[in-house]
Amino acid sequence: MYSIQMFLGKCRRHSCPDDTVCVPDGATSSKRYSCEPSDTNGNQTNHTLQIPVTWPSGMYGLMMTSNGCPGDLWLSGWRRFDTEDTDPDNYFTDGIKNYLKGYFEIDDIETHFCIKNIPSFTSCDTSWPKGSYCILMYGGSCPSGFQSGFIQWNNEDNGNKNARGGTLPDGVYDSDTRIYFCCRNDGLTSTAISLPTDQPFILVRISTACQTVYGMGVTEVFVQWDEDDVDDASDPGGLHPYADDGFYNLRLYFCYYYNG
């Protein structure tokens, strides 16, 4: 959630007119401060309730960042993809391990997940905001406002070594992999949404750009899985993340958000 201390620095650098006082705004303002009426002692007279920004309600998952999950209440899991062994062509953003937690090699990829398995963490939880982004499905359905879809990976057929552990997003995890997503495309990526800013997190890209989030910088990264070269049965379904599904390769794009 937003911390009032996080925005005090902006007030120190901002001069309000006479008879007003600078007030950090952790809930609604993209500026993160406002100039409110004050009394002769410089105390705010227009008291506005500050509502903390928490993770939205519902059960769902996020890709795990290199820093871990965005809080202590999340469950974790992982999936090892046994990708093509012959002339392997896995490919990813340079320094991918600075963004996504996992194992990224030329012939194997492992990704980690953060799962929110209870509907609400706090009494302040609200619904997910409109926008253009995807999260992971968990619990058999999507939070309000999202539509479901999936991505299918065709993993190595010869001596398949797929593996998994912990709590996983909804999907099928056998010799191939299918992961279900919750996606929405009901807002502009340029219109900022409010999500917690105290720790890095990842949303999955559904369009040509990452969703803007108040108070967060964003770095776009990608991971390309080299699928089995004999039987490429990896068509996606439903409303799913943007995917480059080329010649026996599957590439997804991830938006890494950080406070900065």
C-alpha positions in Angstrom: 0.0 0.0 0.0 1.0 3.6 -0.3 2.9 5.1 2.7 2.4 8.7 3.7 6.1 8.9 4.4 6.7 8.0 0.7 5.3 11.3 -0.5 6.5 13.7 2.2 9.6 14.4 0.1 7.4 15.8 -2.7 5.8 18.1 -0.2 9.2 19.3 1.0 10.0 20.2 -2.6 6.7 21.8 -3.3 5.6 25.3 -2.2 1.9 25.8 -1.6 0.3 29.2 -1.6 -0.3 31.2 1.6 -3.2 29.9 3.8 -2.7 26.3 2.5 -0.6 23.4 3.5 0.9 20.6 1.4 -0.8 17.2 2.1 0.5 13.9 0.7 -2.2 12.1 -1.2 -1.6 8.3 -1.3 -5.0 7.3 -2.8 -6.1 9.3 -5.8 -3.7 12.0 -7.1 -1.0 11.3 -9.7 0.9 14.3 -8.3 0.9 12.6 -4.8 0.2 15.9 -3.0 -2.4 18.6 -2.8 -2.6 22.1 -1.3 -5.3 22.1 1.3 -6.7 25.1 3.3 -4.9 25.7 6.6 -5.5 27.6 9.8 -3.2 30.4 11.2 -1.0 27.7 12.7 -0.5 25.9 9.4 -2.7 23.0 10.2 -4.9 21.4 7.6 -8.6 22.4 8.0 -10.0 20.3 5.2 -9.5 16.7 6.5 -9.8 14.1 3.8 -9.8 10.4 4.6 -6.8 8.7 3.2 -7.6 5.1 2.0 -4.7 2.8 1.7 -4.1 1.1 -1.7 -4.1 -2.7 -1.2 -4.1 -5.7 -3.5 -7.5 -5.9 -5.1 -10.0 -8.5 -3.9 -10.4 -11.9 -5.4 -8.2 -15.0 -5.8 -5.5 -14.8 -8.5 -1.8 -15.0 -9.2 1.1 -12.9 -10.3 4.4 -13.8 -11.9 7.0 -13.8 -9.1 9.7 -11.1 -9.4 13.4 -11.5 -8.5 12.5 -9.9 -5.2 9.8 -12.5 -4.4 6.1 -12.0 -3.8 4.7 -8.5 -3.0 3.9 -9.4 0.6 4.0 -12.2 3.2 0.5 -13.6 2.7 1.0 -14.9 -0.9 1.7 -18.6 -1.6 4.4 -19.6 -4.1 4.9 -22.2 -6.7 7.1 -23.0 -9.8 7.0 -24.7 -13.1 10.0 -26.2 -15.0 9.5 -26.3 -18.7 11.6 -28.9 -20.6 12.0 -27.0 -23.8 13.4 -28.3 -27.1 16.7 -30.2 -26.7 17.9 -30.2 -30.3 19.3 -26.9 -31.4 17.6 -25.1 -28.5 16.5 -21.6 -29.1 15.3 -20.2 -25.7 15.7 -16.5 -25.7 15.0 -13.7 -23.1 15.7 -10.2 -22.1 19.3 -9.6 -21.0 19.5 -9.8 -17.3 16.1 -11.4 -17.1 16.9 -12.8 -13.6 16.9 -9.2 -12.3 13.2 -9.1 -13.0 11.7 -12.6 -13.1 12.5 -15.2 -10.5 13.4 -18.5 -12.1 15.9 -20.5 -14.1 16.5 -19.3 -17.7 18.9 -21.3 -19.8 19.2 -22.2 -23.5 17.4 -25.6 -23.1 15.3 -25.2 -19.9 13.1 -22.5 -18.4 11.6 -22.3 -14.9 9.2 -19.6 -13.8 7.8 -18.9 -10.3 4.4 -17.7 -9.2 2.8 -15.8 -6.4 -0.8 -16.9 -5.5 -3.4 -15.0 -3.6 -5.6 -17.8 -2.3 -8.0 -15.8 -0.2 -10.5 -13.3 -1.4 -9.3 -10.4 0.7 -6.2 -9.5 2.6 -7.6 -6.4 4.3 -11.0 -4.7 4.8 -9.8 -2.0 2.4 -9.5 -4.3 -0.6 -11.4 -3.1 -3.7 -12.0 -4.4 -7.2 -9.3 -4.4 -9.9 -9.3 -1.2 -11.9 -10.1 -0.9 -15.6 -7.2 -1.1 -17.9 -5.3 -3.4 -20.3 -3.3 -6.2 -18.6 -3.4 -9.8 -17.5 -2.9 -11.7 -14.3 -2.9 -15.4 -13.5 -6.1 -17.4 -12.9 -6.5 -19.2 -9.6 -9.5 -20.8 -8.0 -11.5 -21.6 -11.1 -12.7 -18.2 -12.1 -11.5 -14.6 -12.7 -12.1 -11.5 -10.5 -14.8 -9.2 -11.7 -14.0 -7.4 -14.9 -11.6 -10.0 -16.3 -12.1 -12.6 -19.0 -10.4 -16.0 -19.0 -8.0 -17.4 -21.6 -5.0 -19.6 -21.7 -1.5 -20.1 -23.2 -0.4 -23.6 -24.3 3.2 -24.7 -24.3 4.2 -27.8 -26.3 7.2 -29.1 -24.3 9.9 -31.5 -25.3 8.6 -34.9 -26.3 11.8 -36.9 -26.0 12.7 -37.7 -22.4 10.4 -35.0 -21.0 11.6 -33.6 -17.7 8.8 -31.1 -16.9 8.5 -30.5 -13.1 6.4 -28.4 -10.7 6.1 -27.5 -7.1 4.1 -25.4 -4.6 0.9 -23.6 -5.4 0.3 -23.1 -9.1 -2.0 -21.0 -11.3 -5.0 -22.9 -12.8 -3.7 -25.0 -15.6 -2.6 -28.4 -16.9 0.9 -29.5 -15.9 1.8 -32.8 -17.5 4.2 -33.4 -20.4 2.9 -30.2 -21.9 1.8 -27.0 -20.1 -1.4 -25.0 -20.2 -1.7 -21.9 -17.9 -4.9 -20.0 -17.6 -4.9 -16.2 -17.4 -7.4 -13.5 -16.4 -7.2 -10.6 -18.9 -9.0 -7.3 -19.4 -8.9 -4.7 -22.2 -11.4 -2.1 -21.0 -9.1 0.8 -20.5 -6.2 2.7 -22.0 -2.7 1.6 -21.1 -1.8 5.3 -20.8 -4.5 5.9 -18.1 -2.7 5.2 -14.8 -4.3 2.7 -12.4 -3.6 2.5 -8.6 -1.9 -0.6 -7.2 0.4 -1.0 -4.2 3.8 0.5 -4.7 5.8 -0.7 -1.7 7.3 -3.7 -3.6 8.0 -4.7 -7.2 5.4 -6.7 -9.1 4.6 -8.0 -12.5 1.6 -7.8 -14.8 1.4 -9.7 -18.1 1.0 -7.6 -21.3 -2.1 -8.1 -23.4 -1.6 -5.3 -25.9 1.4 -3.5 -27.5 2.3 -1.5 -24.3 2.5 -2.0 -20.6 -0.3 -0.6 -18.4 0.7 2.6 -16.6 0.6 2.4 -12.8 0.6 5.4 -10.5 3.9 6.0 -8.7 5.7 3.1 -10.5 8.3 2.9 -13.2 8.0 0.0 -15.6 10.4 -2.2 -17.5 9.2 -4.5 -20.3 10.9 -7.9 -20.5 10.2 -11.0 -22.5 10.8 -14.7 -22.4 10.8 -17.0 -25.4 10.3 -20.7 -25.0 11.6 -23.0 -27.8 8.8 -25.6 -28.2 9.1 -29.1 -29.4 10.1 -29.0 -33.1 8.1 -32.1 -34.1 4.6 -31.4 -32.8 3.8 -27.7 -32.3 0.3 -27.8 -30.8 0.4 -24.5 -28.8 -2.6 -22.4 -30.0 -3.9 -20.0 -27.3 -7.5 -19.6 -26.4 -9.9 -17.1 -25.0 -8.8 -13.6 -24.0 -5.1 -14.2 -23.4 -1.8 -12.3 -23.1 -0.1 -10.9 -26.2 2.1 -13.7 -27.6 4.5 -14.0 -30.5 3.8 -17.6 -31.5 6.3 -18.1 -34.3 7.9 -21.2 -35.9 8.1 -23.6 -32.9 8.7 -20.6 -30.5 6.4 -18.9 -28.0 7.3 -15.5 -26.6 5.4 -13.6 -23.8 5.9 -10.1 -22.6 6.0 -9.1 -18.9 5.7 -5.7 -17.3 8.0 -5.3 -14.3 6.9 -2.4 -12.0 9.3 -0.8 -9.5 9.2 2.2 -7.2 11.4 4.8 -8.7 
